Amino acid sequence: MDEGLVRIRHERSVKDFPFLKLEDNEYVEFAFKRARVWLNLILGSLSAGLILILLAFLLVLMGQSSIDATGVSFLYIILGALLFAVLLAGLFTVIVYRGNRLFVTNKHVIQLTMISPMANSVNMIDLSSIEDTSFSQNGIMQKLFGYGTFRLATVGEETTYTFKNSDITQEELKAVSKLVTIAKTADDKDNVIIVS
């Protein structure tokens, strides 16, 4: 690829993804997120919880005549605490959902894993050390909504990296496999020893 185009793509990637700490002449080819269906399920569950809490508020308001003022105040505190807990859990869930990302650059695969807003990790794999790429779907939900597990197996006895609940397409999987092949070919050319 032309050096000028590589520099432009690198600068664009650094601007779009400043948290990745890309090397010189490295640029993002793909940025994968978790499947949208999970975010919709999470937000639907949170909405149902909020509706139940609001209905409880209404029931307390309608039943105020049979409860003294202290009891009503106590119920409001409990319902307010529940509302706050559901909103906080929803916020944390969305942050964690969005914090799990997988980036494929022209040199590496970078996986950002977030377990909670305070606990995260970054795994970086050289493309040339990847032995196999695959995508699997298990169960009717994954088939129906088109998501599954993207798997990267490394050379030797190293770790297999997985990106669960991904909605990667077959074309994207083929493109990532092609990038791995190109990286291995370039790595092999760099390691050629000429014997005279």
Secondary structure, DSSP 8 states (H G I E B T S, - for coil): --HHHHHHHHHHHHHH-GGG---TT--EEEEEEB-HHHHHHHHHHHHHHHHHHHHHHHHHHHTGGGS-HHHHHHHHHHHHHHHHHHHHHHHHHHHHHHH-EEEEESSEEEEEEEEETTEEEEEEEEGGGEEEEEEE--SHHHHHHT-EEEEEEESTT--EEEEEEE---HHHHHHHHHHHHHHHHHHHHHT-----
